[in-house]
Amino acid sequence: MALGLYLHIPFCKAKCAYCDFASVPGRPEWFAPYTDALCAEIAGAPARFPDIPPDQLPPRTAYIGGGTPSILPIPLLERILRALQEAFPLPADAEISMEANPGTVEPDSLRRLRILGINRLSLGVQSFRDAELRLLGRVHDAEQARQAIRWARQAGFDNLNLDLIFGLPGQSLEEWKQSLEEALAFASQHISLYALSVEEGTPLAEMINGGKLPAPDDDRTADMYLWAEERLEAAGYLHYEISNWALPGYMCRHNLGTWRNEPYLGFGSAAHSHLGRRRWWNVRDPQAYIQRLQAGLSPMEGEETLTEELDMAETMILGLRLVEEGVEVERFRRRYGRTPAEAYPEILARLSAQGLIEILPERVRLTRRGRLLGNQVFARFLPD
């Protein structure tokens, strides 16, 4: 069980119509002071957490997310990566991922990122159809997405993920098929597919609530997901997590740690951390984050210590997202001194009878139907 590292870059070109993430459009004047603050937080981490178990070090993965990390100038990203290596020397085979959006990368910046040690790139393509990209409020078009993929390949990225969104208002199954087929034509090592989530307070939600757009069709969205499962399997991809597919050997190791409920340290505004049963999170506002670090204060906004009951529930909920692996019985027993069947006899029996989970001697996992109704399954494990 190795420690994972997460670094949050909150900046983006513009807020997408569906986005309720911890991101801030524009603000280039904050880039340098935010980098200073982030490097200071990273540098102070070894002294703040001297009791990290030796078997969790060195960290095996680092993930730079956002926001749009690729919006930062390369010299600032170089400073951040240097601070990370000085505080937590990563082994040569560590997975270092970074999110990037088309329209914020070019051949030289991608080449320099690869030289800096980024060895896994996740491109937020979302769609290969311009009309859908406009609906989502994306700042790139389909041709920029294609160009970014080609440039990433030329820069030497041989571990490339493409993000796509489906279940858009008015989107047909055929239109979805066209986008996914184009993604497959690029032969990326990893593909992430997310059903559109309409979050209250976003421009997209306002358009739907105001009758300017139809609400996503749940039945059609399910058909899109089931078709994608079959198509990606036929193309040789392993469906290893509800929303993620990978060619053999290219599962995202950082996210696997998250789904196994393993420890991680988060740095930056709105970043969350998890060590043992302790959870804590930083202030969401980047300016407040900068001000706290400039004043020599902790950026932490809150913390909690989970009960064993809640920690077990998180392990079940996260682990059931893993399609083949599921929740491994022996790993669960080592962690809690009992098996999933001993911890949740009635819940598992009921879910099994409903055809939502499969109970095997070595693991518990969702059925295909269970994956479509995952949120209903997960809710059963939450304490009253």
C-alpha positions as CSV (number, residue, x, y, z in Angstrom):
1,M,0.0,0.0,0.0
2,A,2.0,3.0,-1.3
3,L,1.2,6.7,-0.7
4,G,-0.3,8.6,-3.6
5,L,0.2,12.3,-4.2
6,Y,-2.3,14.8,-5.7
7,L,-1.6,18.3,-6.7
8,H,-4.4,20.7,-7.6
9,I,-4.1,23.5,-10.2
10,P,-7.4,25.4,-10.0
11,F,-7.0,27.6,-13.1
12,C,-8.7,27.2,-16.4
13,K,-9.4,29.3,-19.5
14,A,-13.1,29.5,-18.9
15,K,-15.7,27.7,-16.8
16,C,-17.4,25.0,-18.8
17,A,-21.2,25.0,-18.8
18,Y,-21.5,21.8,-16.8
19,C,-18.6,22.3,-14.3
20,D,-19.0,22.6,-10.6
21,F,-15.4,21.6,-9.8
22,A,-13.0,23.7,-7.7
23,S,-11.7,25.8,-10.6
24,V,-11.2,29.5,-11.4
25,P,-11.3,31.0,-14.9
26,G,-8.5,33.3,-15.9
27,R,-6.5,35.0,-13.1
28,P,-3.0,34.7,-14.7
29,E,-1.8,37.1,-12.1
30,W,-2.3,34.4,-9.5
31,F,-0.3,31.8,-11.3
32,A,3.1,32.7,-9.8
33,P,2.0,33.3,-6.2
34,Y,-0.1,30.1,-6.3
35,T,3.0,28.2,-7.5
36,D,5.0,29.7,-4.6
37,A,2.3,28.7,-2.1
38,L,2.0,25.2,-3.6
39,C,5.7,24.6,-3.4
40,A,5.8,25.9,0.2
41,E,3.0,23.5,1.2
42,I,4.8,20.6,-0.5
43,A,8.2,21.4,1.0
44,G,6.7,21.5,4.5
45,A,4.9,18.2,4.2
46,P,7.7,15.8,5.4
47,A,7.9,17.7,8.6
48,R,4.1,17.8,9.0
49,F,3.7,14.1,8.5
50,P,6.7,12.4,10.0
51,D,4.6,9.3,11.0
52,I,3.8,8.1,7.5
53,P,4.4,4.3,7.7
54,P,7.7,3.3,6.0
55,D,5.9,0.7,3.9
56,Q,3.9,3.6,2.2
57,L,7.1,5.3,1.0
58,P,8.3,6.3,-1.5
59,P,5.1,7.4,-3.2
60,R,4.5,5.4,-6.4
61,T,2.2,7.8,-8.1
62,A,1.6,11.6,-8.5
63,Y,-1.4,13.2,-10.2
64,I,-1.7,16.8,-11.3
65,G,-5.3,17.7,-11.7
66,G,-7.5,20.8,-11.9
67,G,-8.8,23.0,-13.3
68,T,-6.5,22.8,-16.3
69,P,-2.9,22.3,-15.2
70,S,-1.6,22.7,-18.7
71,I,-2.6,26.4,-18.5
72,L,0.4,27.1,-16.3
73,P,3.6,28.2,-18.0
74,I,6.2,25.4,-18.2
75,P,8.7,27.1,-15.8
76,L,6.1,27.1,-13.1
77,L,5.2,23.5,-13.6
78,E,8.9,22.7,-13.5
79,R,9.2,24.4,-10.1
80,I,6.2,22.4,-8.8
81,L,7.7,19.1,-10.0
82,R,11.1,19.9,-8.6
83,A,9.5,20.7,-5.2
84,L,7.7,17.4,-5.3
85,Q,10.8,15.4,-6.1
86,E,12.7,17.2,-3.3
87,A,10.0,16.5,-0.7
88,F,9.1,13.0,-1.9
89,P,11.7,11.5,-4.2
90,L,9.8,9.4,-6.6
91,P,11.2,6.1,-8.0
92,A,12.2,5.9,-11.6
93,D,9.1,3.8,-12.4
94,A,6.6,6.1,-10.7
95,E,3.5,7.1,-12.6
96,I,3.3,10.9,-12.9
97,S,0.0,11.9,-14.5
98,M,-1.2,15.4,-15.6
99,E,-4.5,16.6,-17.0
100,A,-4.4,18.8,-20.0
101,N,-7.0,20.4,-22.3
102,P,-6.8,20.9,-26.1
103,G,-6.2,24.5,-26.8
104,T,-3.8,24.9,-23.9
105,V,-1.0,22.7,-25.3
106,E,1.4,22.9,-28.3
107,P,4.2,20.7,-29.6
108,D,6.9,22.4,-27.6
109,S,5.0,22.5,-24.3
110,L,4.1,18.8,-24.6
111,R,7.7,17.9,-25.4
112,R,9.0,19.9,-22.4
113,L,6.4,18.3,-20.1
114,R,7.6,14.9,-21.2
115,I,11.2,15.9,-20.5
116,L,10.2,17.1,-17.0
117,G,9.0,13.6,-16.2
118,I,5.3,13.6,-16.9
119,N,4.7,10.1,-18.3
120,R,0.9,9.9,-18.4
121,L,-1.2,12.6,-20.0
122,S,-5.0,12.8,-19.7
123,L,-6.6,15.0,-22.4
124,G,-10.0,16.5,-21.8
125,V,-11.4,15.9,-25.3
126,Q,-15.0,15.3,-24.1
127,S,-16.4,15.1,-27.7
128,F,-15.2,15.1,-31.3
129,R,-18.3,17.0,-32.4
130,D,-18.2,20.8,-32.5
131,A,-21.9,21.2,-31.7
132,E,-21.5,19.1,-28.5
133,L,-18.4,21.0,-27.5
134,R,-20.2,24.3,-27.8
135,L,-23.1,23.0,-25.8
136,L,-20.7,21.9,-23.0
137,G,-19.0,25.4,-23.1
138,R,-15.6,23.9,-24.0
139,V,-13.0,26.4,-25.3
140,H,-11.6,24.0,-27.9
141,D,-13.1,22.6,-31.1
142,A,-12.8,19.0,-32.4
143,E,-9.9,19.8,-34.7
144,Q,-7.9,21.2,-31.8
145,A,-8.6,18.0,-29.9
146,R,-7.3,15.9,-32.8
147,Q,-4.2,18.0,-33.1
148,A,-3.5,17.8,-29.4
149,I,-3.6,14.0,-29.6
150,R,-1.2,14.0,-32.5
151,W,1.2,16.4,-30.8
152,A,1.1,14.3,-27.6
153,R,2.1,11.3,-29.5
154,Q,4.9,13.2,-31.3
155,A,6.1,14.5,-27.9
156,G,6.6,10.9,-26.7
157,F,3.5,10.3,-24.6
158,D,2.9,6.5,-24.9
159,N,0.5,6.5,-22.0
160,L,-2.4,8.7,-23.1
161,N,-5.9,8.9,-21.7
162,L,-8.8,10.5,-23.5
163,D,-11.8,11.8,-21.5
164,L,-15.3,11.7,-23.2
165,I,-18.7,12.8,-21.9
166,F,-21.9,11.1,-23.0
167,G,-25.6,11.5,-22.3
168,L,-25.8,15.1,-23.4
169,P,-29.1,16.8,-23.9
170,G,-30.5,15.8,-27.3
171,Q,-27.5,13.6,-28.1
172,S,-28.4,10.5,-30.2
173,L,-26.8,7.1,-29.9
174,E,-25.4,7.4,-33.4
175,E,-23.7,10.7,-32.5
176,W,-22.2,9.1,-29.4
177,K,-20.9,6.2,-31.5
178,Q,-19.2,8.6,-33.9
179,S,-17.2,10.3,-31.0
180,L,-16.2,7.0,-29.4
181,E,-15.2,5.5,-32.8
182,E,-13.0,8.5,-33.5
183,A,-11.4,8.2,-30.0
184,L,-10.7,4.5,-30.8
185,A,-9.0,5.4,-34.1
186,F,-6.3,7.3,-32.1
187,A,-5.5,4.0,-30.2
188,S,-5.0,5.8,-26.9
189,Q,-3.9,3.5,-24.1
190,H,-6.8,4.6,-21.8
191,I,-10.3,5.9,-22.2
192,S,-12.5,7.5,-19.6
193,L,-16.2,7.8,-20.3
194,Y,-18.4,9.9,-18.0
195,A,-22.2,10.3,-18.1
196,L,-23.1,14.0,-18.0
197,S,-24.0,15.1,-14.5
198,V,-26.2,18.1,-14.4
199,E,-25.2,20.1,-11.3
200,E,-27.5,22.7,-9.9
201,G,-26.2,26.3,-10.2
202,T,-24.3,25.6,-13.4
203,P,-25.2,27.3,-16.7
204,L,-26.2,24.0,-18.2
205,A,-28.6,23.3,-15.3
206,E,-30.1,26.7,-15.8
207,M,-30.7,26.1,-19.5
208,I,-32.4,22.8,-18.8
209,N,-34.5,24.1,-15.9
210,G,-35.5,27.1,-18.1
211,G,-36.6,24.8,-20.9
212,K,-33.9,25.9,-23.4
213,L,-32.4,22.4,-23.5
214,P,-34.0,19.0,-22.9
215,A,-32.9,17.0,-19.9
216,P,-30.6,14.1,-20.6
217,D,-32.6,10.9,-21.4
218,D,-31.6,8.3,-18.8
219,D,-32.6,5.3,-20.9
220,R,-30.6,6.5,-23.9
221,T,-27.7,7.3,-21.6
222,A,-27.8,3.7,-20.4
223,D,-27.9,2.4,-24.0
224,M,-24.8,4.6,-24.8
225,Y,-22.9,3.1,-21.8
226,L,-23.9,-0.5,-22.7
227,W,-22.9,0.0,-26.3
228,A,-19.5,1.5,-25.2
229,E,-18.8,-1.5,-23.0
230,E,-19.2,-3.9,-25.8
231,R,-17.3,-1.8,-28.4
232,L,-14.4,-1.2,-26.1
233,E,-14.1,-4.8,-25.1
234,A,-14.1,-5.8,-28.8
235,A,-11.3,-3.3,-29.3
236,G,-9.1,-5.0,-26.7
237,Y,-9.7,-2.6,-23.7
238,L,-10.1,-3.9,-20.2
239,H,-13.1,-2.5,-18.4
240,Y,-11.5,-2.1,-15.0
241,E,-13.6,0.6,-13.3
242,I,-17.1,1.8,-13.9
243,S,-16.0,4.8,-16.0
244,N,-12.5,3.6,-17.2
245,W,-11.1,1.3,-19.8
246,A,-7.4,0.5,-20.5
247,L,-5.3,-1.6,-22.7
248,P,-3.4,-4.3,-20.8
249,G,-0.8,-2.7,-18.5
250,Y,-2.2,0.8,-18.7
251,M,-4.7,1.0,-15.8
252,C,-4.2,4.4,-14.0
253,R,-2.2,3.3,-10.9
254,H,-3.0,6.5,-9.1
255,N,-6.7,6.1,-9.4
256,L,-6.5,2.4,-8.5
257,G,-5.1,3.5,-5.2
258,T,-8.0,5.8,-4.7
259,W,-10.6,3.1,-5.5
260,R,-8.8,0.7,-3.1
261,N,-9.1,3.4,-0.4
262,E,-5.4,3.7,0.0
263,P,-3.7,6.8,1.5
264,Y,-2.9,9.9,-0.4
265,L,-1.7,13.5,0.3
266,G,-3.3,16.4,-1.5
267,F,-1.7,19.7,-2.1
268,G,-3.2,23.0,-3.4
269,S,-6.6,24.7,-2.9
270,A,-9.5,22.4,-2.3
271,A,-7.2,19.3,-2.2
272,H,-8.2,16.5,0.1
273,S,-5.9,14.1,2.0
274,H,-6.4,10.7,3.6
275,L,-4.0,9.0,6.0
276,G,-5.3,6.1,8.1
277,R,-8.8,7.2,9.2
278,R,-7.9,10.8,9.2
279,R,-9.3,13.0,6.4
280,W,-8.6,16.7,5.9
281,W,-9.1,19.3,3.1
282,N,-7.7,22.6,2.2
283,V,-9.5,25.9,1.7
284,R,-11.3,26.0,-1.7
285,D,-10.6,29.6,-2.7
286,P,-7.1,29.9,-4.4
287,Q,-6.6,33.5,-3.1
288,A,-7.3,32.4,0.5
289,Y,-4.9,29.5,-0.1
290,I,-2.2,31.8,-1.3
291,Q,-2.7,34.2,1.6
292,R,-2.5,31.4,4.2
293,L,0.8,30.1,2.9
294,Q,2.2,33.6,2.5
295,A,1.4,34.1,6.2
296,G,3.1,30.8,7.2
297,L,-0.3,29.3,8.1
298,S,-1.8,25.9,7.3
299,P,-4.1,25.9,4.3
300,M,-6.3,23.2,6.0
301,E,-9.9,24.2,6.3
302,G,-11.3,21.1,8.1
303,E,-10.7,17.6,9.1
304,E,-12.4,14.5,10.5
305,T,-11.5,11.1,11.8
306,L,-13.7,8.3,10.4
307,T,-15.2,5.6,12.5
308,E,-14.5,2.1,11.5
309,E,-18.1,1.8,10.3
310,L,-17.7,4.7,7.9
311,D,-14.2,3.7,6.8
312,M,-15.5,0.2,5.9
313,A,-18.4,1.8,4.0
314,E,-16.0,3.9,2.0
315,T,-13.9,0.8,1.2
316,M,-17.0,-1.0,-0.1
317,I,-18.3,1.9,-2.1
318,L,-14.9,2.7,-3.7
319,G,-14.0,-0.9,-4.3
320,L,-17.2,-1.9,-5.9
321,R,-16.4,0.6,-8.7
322,L,-13.6,-1.8,-9.8
323,V,-15.3,-3.9,-12.4
324,E,-13.3,-7.2,-12.3
325,E,-11.4,-6.7,-9.0
326,G,-14.3,-5.5,-6.9
327,V,-13.7,-5.6,-3.1
328,E,-11.1,-8.3,-2.4
329,V,-12.1,-10.4,0.5
330,E,-8.6,-11.0,1.9
331,R,-7.5,-7.4,1.7
332,F,-10.7,-6.3,3.5
333,R,-10.2,-9.0,6.2
334,R,-6.6,-7.8,6.8
335,R,-7.8,-4.2,7.2
336,Y,-10.9,-4.8,9.4
337,G,-10.5,-8.2,10.9
338,R,-13.6,-9.6,9.2
339,T,-14.8,-10.3,5.6
340,P,-17.4,-8.2,3.7
341,A,-19.9,-11.0,4.2
342,E,-19.3,-10.8,8.0
343,A,-19.6,-7.0,8.0
344,Y,-22.6,-6.7,5.8
345,P,-24.5,-10.1,5.7
346,E,-28.0,-8.8,5.1
347,I,-27.0,-6.0,2.7
348,L,-24.9,-8.3,0.5
349,A,-27.6,-11.1,0.5
350,R,-30.3,-8.6,-0.6
351,L,-28.1,-7.0,-3.3
352,S,-27.2,-10.5,-4.6
353,A,-30.8,-11.6,-4.7
354,Q,-31.6,-8.5,-6.7
355,G,-28.9,-9.3,-9.2
356,L,-26.8,-6.3,-8.4
357,I,-23.7,-7.9,-7.0
358,E,-21.8,-11.1,-7.5
359,I,-20.4,-12.8,-4.3
360,L,-17.3,-14.9,-5.0
361,P,-15.0,-16.6,-2.6
362,E,-12.2,-14.1,-3.2
363,R,-14.2,-10.9,-4.0
364,V,-17.5,-9.1,-4.1
365,R,-18.2,-7.1,-7.3
366,L,-21.0,-5.5,-9.2
367,T,-22.9,-7.3,-12.0
368,R,-23.5,-5.5,-15.3
369,R,-26.9,-4.4,-14.0
370,G,-25.3,-3.3,-10.8
371,R,-23.0,-1.0,-12.7
372,L,-25.9,0.8,-14.3
373,L,-27.5,1.2,-10.8
374,G,-24.2,1.8,-8.9
375,N,-25.4,4.8,-6.9
376,Q,-28.3,2.8,-5.6
377,V,-26.0,0.0,-4.6
378,F,-23.5,2.3,-2.9
379,A,-26.2,4.1,-0.8
380,R,-27.0,0.7,0.9
381,F,-23.6,0.8,2.7
382,L,-23.9,4.3,4.1
383,P,-24.6,4.4,7.9
384,D,-28.0,5.7,8.9
